[in-house]
Amino acid sequence: MREVEELNLKVGSGIEGDINANPISPRQILVVRYEDIRELAISPGELRENLIIAGVDSATFTPGALINFESGAAIRLTFHCEPCKRIAYLVDSLKTIQAKRGILGVVINSGRIRVGNNFRIQAHKFPALSEQPYERFLDFIVKVPLGKVVTYKQIIAAIGVDNSYLRALPIYLKKTSSDDYPIHRILNSQGQLIRYINNQKSKLESENIEILYNSGLDSEPHTYFVEVDKYLYNNITM
């Protein structure tokens, strides 16, 4: 990471030029309080944050808060950034920085922000997203409408977790009721139907989604799949 004097925040994306810029991600930007890194005796940048703000009370700096900058740029804070092995070397125990690694957020109004700019933070302007990835998974899939599908890759981005969570998605699916949630609208990363989702093919076909069949080679399993670009759910809001 490198220190800069100015960031260009873009609604529907995040920080211009940043690797985490993604229109469906709830973790477009990581904001940290200066007071927290001072208490932890950690240098700016070591928590891999994008933005440090000062003079904000911890009771106000919470998921669901809104930060407005004098340029018109605005950030909605979503959920706490979980301590991870990338920063484990900074402390004796990751528990030390639990809830102090900063809060993730999304850009809801575009604008440039510079070091020294004034801002205003308002708590409880939005619902906070759950700190639990599985709860965010459930909140996301109920939004997928009839006649649309989502893939594993899209889910990972939309619930704001690392790609390592791809291994957790089958577990999520198996413990989620198909009567309460439209899990039949979920495809794997290749756009294929998932064998342990009951009646997935017939349910998708009843929603006018065309199911294609790949006969494969002798060494490959035969699979049903969907032309993802034709049916992908893109209208994603939190």
Salt bridges, closest charged atoms under 4 A:
GLU6 OE2 - ARG112 NH1 2.95
GLU6 OE1 - ARG114 NH1 3.24
GLU16 OE2 - LYS10 NZ 3.96
ASP36 OD1 - ARG33 NH2 2.92
GLU39 OE2 - LYS100 NZ 2.50
GLU82 OE2 - ARG27 NH1 3.27
GLU131 OE2 - HIS80 ND1 3.01
ASP162 OD1 - ARG86 NH2 3.82
GLU205 OE2 - LYS201 NZ 3.01
GLU207 OE2 - HIS184 NE2 2.85
GLU207 OE2 - ARG185 NH2 2.76
GLU210 OE1 - LYS230 NZ 3.82
